[in-house]
Amino acid sequence: MSLWLPANKPNDVVIEGFSTSGYNKLKLSYKIACNNAQKEQNIIKVKCGDNAVTVPSATLGGANEFSEVVIEDIPVGISTITFVSDEANDAGFRIDDIKLEGAK
């Protein structure tokens, strides 16, 4: 299953219903592709709980070519991850293979 964040339609996609209690060294990874252009992957923002996290800057490859994003040091104790698509998204993005990993 992929998340689709269409162009020019600001919205948030929230993933919830999980617990990170008892884990540390949390790391979020996912794959992202742009529908029709080489765009920066950080156009799609990420919030973990109430905290915005820094998405590394990198230009995606050709249309629909997936690249992996890895974000270290995710705040401990979160129970939601939000992918934020705002007015900067003028091309459309797909997100796939979302993983949140940590150590006990």
C-alpha positions as CSV (number, residue, x, y, z in Angstrom):
1,M,0.0,0.0,0.0
2,S,1.3,3.5,-0.9
3,L,0.3,6.9,0.4
4,W,-0.6,9.3,-2.4
5,L,-0.2,13.0,-1.7
6,P,-1.7,14.8,-4.8
7,A,-0.4,18.0,-6.1
8,N,-2.0,21.3,-5.1
9,K,-4.2,19.7,-2.5
10,P,-2.8,20.4,1.0
11,N,-3.5,17.6,3.4
12,D,-2.0,15.5,6.2
13,V,-1.9,11.8,6.4
14,V,-1.7,10.5,10.0
15,I,-0.5,7.1,11.0
16,E,-1.5,6.3,14.6
17,G,-2.3,3.5,17.0
18,F,1.2,2.3,17.8
19,S,3.3,2.6,20.9
20,T,7.0,3.3,21.2
21,S,7.0,2.9,24.9
22,G,10.2,1.1,26.1
23,Y,12.1,1.8,22.8
24,N,15.0,4.1,22.2
25,K,17.2,5.0,19.2
26,L,14.1,5.4,17.0
27,K,14.6,5.7,13.3
28,L,12.0,6.4,10.6
29,S,12.5,5.3,7.0
30,Y,10.3,5.3,3.9
31,K,10.6,5.4,0.2
32,I,9.3,8.5,-1.8
33,A,8.7,9.2,-5.4
34,C,7.6,12.2,-7.3
35,N,4.8,11.8,-9.9
36,N,6.1,13.9,-12.7
37,A,9.3,15.8,-11.9
38,Q,12.6,15.8,-10.1
39,K,11.8,17.5,-6.9
40,E,13.2,17.8,-3.4
41,Q,12.1,15.0,-1.1
42,N,11.7,17.4,1.8
43,I,8.8,19.1,0.1
44,I,6.8,16.5,2.1
45,K,7.3,17.3,5.7
46,V,7.1,14.9,8.6
47,K,5.9,15.3,12.2
48,C,6.4,12.7,14.9
49,G,3.9,13.3,17.6
50,D,3.8,17.1,17.9
51,N,7.4,17.6,16.7
52,A,8.4,18.5,13.2
53,V,11.5,16.4,12.2
54,T,14.1,17.4,9.6
55,V,13.7,15.6,6.4
56,P,17.1,15.5,4.6
57,S,17.4,17.5,1.5
58,A,17.9,15.5,-1.7
59,T,16.6,15.7,-5.3
60,L,14.6,12.7,-6.3
61,G,15.3,10.9,-9.5
62,G,13.1,10.6,-12.6
63,A,9.3,10.4,-12.5
64,N,8.0,7.7,-10.2
65,E,11.6,6.6,-9.2
66,F,11.6,5.8,-5.5
67,S,14.4,7.0,-3.2
68,E,14.8,6.0,0.5
69,V,14.6,8.6,3.2
70,V,16.1,7.8,6.7
71,I,15.5,10.1,9.7
72,E,17.4,9.3,12.8
73,D,16.7,10.5,16.4
74,I,12.9,10.3,16.2
75,P,11.5,11.5,19.6
76,V,10.8,8.7,22.1
77,G,7.3,8.2,23.2
78,I,5.5,9.2,20.0
79,S,2.3,7.5,19.0
80,T,1.6,9.3,15.7
81,I,3.6,10.0,12.5
82,T,2.2,12.7,10.1
83,F,3.2,13.2,6.5
84,V,2.4,16.9,5.6
85,S,1.6,18.0,2.1
86,D,1.2,21.8,1.8
87,E,1.3,24.4,-0.9
88,A,4.9,23.5,-1.8
89,N,3.6,20.2,-3.3
90,D,3.0,21.1,-6.9
91,A,3.9,17.7,-8.4
92,G,2.3,14.9,-6.4
93,F,4.3,12.3,-4.3
94,R,3.9,8.6,-3.4
95,I,5.3,7.2,-0.1
96,D,5.8,3.5,0.4
97,D,7.6,1.0,2.8
98,I,7.2,3.1,5.9
99,K,9.2,1.7,8.9
100,L,9.7,2.8,12.4
101,E,12.5,0.9,14.2
102,G,14.1,1.1,17.6
103,A,16.0,-0.7,20.2
104,K,14.6,-2.1,23.5
